[in-house]
Amino acid sequence: MVSICSFSSRSLRLSLMITVAAICAPPASASIVIDFEQFSATIGNITELSFTQGGVDVRIYRPDNTSFTLAKVDDFLFGEVSLSPFNGDGGAGVNSPFVIEFSVPIQSFIVTMGDWGEDADSLLLVGYEGPGLTGASASTSGELPIGPNTVFTSDTLVLRTPAHIAGFRSYTMQGGGVTWPNSVYYDNIHAVAVPEASAISLVAVALLIGTGVRCSRSSDCQSDAS
C-alpha cells in the first residue's frame, strides 16, 4: 500500500528543511560606495547631485539650495575628488548641512570628514527614518582638533540604524565651527541597505504552502491500495 499522507508528510518535511535553510541564509543587501571619483572636480557651483550607485538612487543637496562644489584635496585618503562646501560664495559660512537621500532604507552609514588644522571642527551625522529628513532619528558625532595650518586631519563617523527603526532613508552631514559652520570635506561614503528577503525564501514558502494544500485534499490521509 502507498500512503498518500506519508508521501505528503515526507514532502512537507523536505519543504520545511528548504524553508529553514532559506531563512537562515544571509539575505541580499546592496552596498553603496561613494568616493566621488566618477565626477570631475569643478569650480562652478552645484545645487544637487543625483546618480545611481550599487543599484540604489542617491541624491545629495543642501536644504536651502546653498551651492557646493566637488574639489581635489591634497590627501591620499580623499583621492582626486571630494564633496566640498566651499563654493566661492560663502558656502562654508552658511549653517547648512549636506543632505544625502537613498531610494531604499539603509542599515549602516559611514562617512569620512577632513579639514586643514587651522581651527577645530565639530562633526555631526544624523540619520532620519523617512526621506526629506522626516521620522525618527539618531546621530553620532566627532571632532577634528586644531593644529598646524598645513596638516590635513580626518575622522570617520559610523551610524548604524537602531533596532527599533526599520532603516534610514536620509542623512545630514556637517562639520565646522562657529565662524564656518560647514567647512570640512566629505568622502569615502559607504552605505549598506537593509537586507531584502531572498528569492529562494519566497520559492520555499510557496512550495511549503503547495505541499500543505495537497495533503489537505488527500481524503483524510487515507491509503490507496496498491
C-alpha positions, -999 to +999 in steps of 0.1 A: +000+000+000+011+035-007+001+061+018-008+095+003-004+110+037+030+096+044+042+108+010+029+143+016+044+143+051+078+135+036+074+163+011+063+186+039+094+178+059+116+185+029+098+218+023+103+227+059+140+219+056+143+241+025+124+269+041+146+269+073+178+268+051+165+298+031+156+318+062+190+311+078+209+321+046+222+357+047+197+379+028+209+400+000+217+437+007+230+464-015+263+480-007+267+516-019+302+531-021+305+568-029+340+582-034+330+609-059+358+597-083+332+593-111+328+630-112+352+658-123+364+684-098+345+716-106+349+752-098+314+762-106+285+759-081+264+728-077+230+727-060+223+689-064+239+656-073+216+628-084+230+594-095+227+557-091+253+537-072+251+500-065+216+498-079+204+525-055+193+560-063+212+587-044+206+624-041+229+649-024+220+686-018+218+713+008+183+721+022+183+758+015+198+754-020+232+767-008+256+756-036+287+734-032+315+720-053+335+689-060+371+696-052+405+680-051+420+677-016+457+671-012+453+640+009+457+604-003+426+592+016+404+615-003+415+607-038+411+631-067+376+644-060+357+651-027+325+668-017+332+704-007+311+732+009+335+758-004+317+774-034+334+807-037+303+824-025+304+820+013+290+784+013+312+774+042+299+802+063+263+792+059+249+770+087+235+744+062+244+707+063+247+684+034+217+661+029+220+627+013+189+606+005+186+570-007+158+552-025+160+523-001+163+521+037+199+520+050+211+500+080+246+514+083+263+546+070+300+556+071+315+589+060+350+605+064+352+642+071+385+661+069+399+696+070+431+716+074+441+722+111+439+759+114+407+756+136+388+728+154+357+713+137+327+696+154+314+668+132+278+656+132+260+628+113+222+624+117+200+597+102+163+600+096+137+572+090+120+589+061+131+609+030+134+646+034+147+644+070+114+631+084+106+605+110+126+590+139+163+599+140+196+590+156+230+607+155+267+603+161+294+630+164+332+635+162+359+662+165+388+674+144+414+691+166+431+724+160+466+721+146+491+734+121+475+751+091+495+728+068+483+695+083+451+678+070+433+657+095+402+635+092+378+614+112+353+587+101+318+586+116+298+554+116+260+554+122+241+522+125+203+522+125+188+514+159+169+481+162+136+499+167+139+517+133+134+498+101+161+518+083+172+554+075+163+570+041+180+604+046+210+618+065+226+652+073+264+656+074+280+687+088+314+697+102+327+731+112+328+757+139+311+789+150+325+811+122+325+785+095+296+761+103+301+738+073+338+739+064+351+703+061+354+680+031+334+647+028+345+615+011+345+577+013+308+572+020+298+536+024+262+527+030+246+492+034+210+488+026+185+469+048+186+433+036+158+421+014+142+387+015+160+364-010+141+348-039+148+313-026+129+321+006+098+330-014+101+298-035+104+277-004+074+292+012+054+287-020+065+250-020+055+246+016+020+260+010+015+239-021+025+207-002+002+215+026-027+221+002-021+187-015-020+169+018-053+186+030-070+173-002-060+137+004-093+123+018-084+125+054-050+110+047-064+076+037-043+050+019-046+037-017-045+000-023-015-010-044 
